[in-house]
């Protein structure tokens, strides 16, 4: 959990319900996305949505 969410667990859970995946991203989720983008030789905006 980041400093931003400290003491705001209920607000985070409420927000998560309105997101497409139904959850907020963890730091590892962000790292995986960055790694996947960096692995590509070429990438379009559509490619990011497909990951």
C-alpha positions as CSV (number, residue, x, y, z in Angstrom):
1,X,0.0,0.0,0.0
2,X,1.3,3.5,-0.8
3,X,1.3,6.5,1.4
4,X,-1.6,7.8,-0.7
5,X,-3.9,5.1,0.6
6,X,-2.7,4.9,4.2
7,X,-5.9,5.4,6.4
8,X,-8.1,5.3,3.3
9,X,-8.8,1.6,2.9
10,X,-12.5,2.0,2.8
11,X,-12.3,4.7,0.1
12,X,-10.0,2.5,-1.9
13,X,-12.4,-0.4,-1.8
14,X,-15.3,1.8,-2.8
15,X,-13.3,3.1,-5.8
16,X,-12.3,-0.4,-6.8
17,X,-15.9,-1.4,-7.4
18,X,-16.3,1.2,-10.1
19,X,-13.2,0.2,-12.0
20,X,-13.3,-2.1,-15.0
21,X,-11.2,-4.8,-13.3
22,X,-13.0,-4.4,-10.0
23,X,-9.8,-3.7,-8.2
24,X,-7.0,-1.1,-7.9
25,X,-3.6,-1.9,-9.3
26,X,-0.8,-3.1,-7.1
27,X,2.7,-1.9,-7.6
28,X,3.6,-5.3,-9.1
29,X,0.7,-4.8,-11.7
30,X,2.3,-1.5,-12.8
31,X,5.7,-3.1,-13.0
32,X,4.4,-5.9,-15.1
33,X,2.7,-3.4,-17.5
34,X,5.9,-1.4,-17.8
35,X,8.0,-4.5,-18.4
36,X,5.5,-5.8,-21.1
37,X,5.7,-2.4,-22.9
38,X,9.5,-2.3,-22.8
39,X,9.7,-5.8,-24.3
40,X,7.9,-4.8,-27.5
41,X,9.9,-3.9,-30.6
42,X,7.0,-1.7,-31.8
43,X,3.8,-0.7,-30.0
44,X,0.7,1.3,-30.8
45,X,-1.9,2.7,-28.4
46,X,-4.1,-0.2,-29.3
47,X,-1.4,-2.6,-28.2
48,X,-1.4,-1.2,-24.7
49,X,-5.1,-1.8,-24.4
50,X,-4.6,-5.4,-25.5
51,X,-2.0,-6.2,-22.8
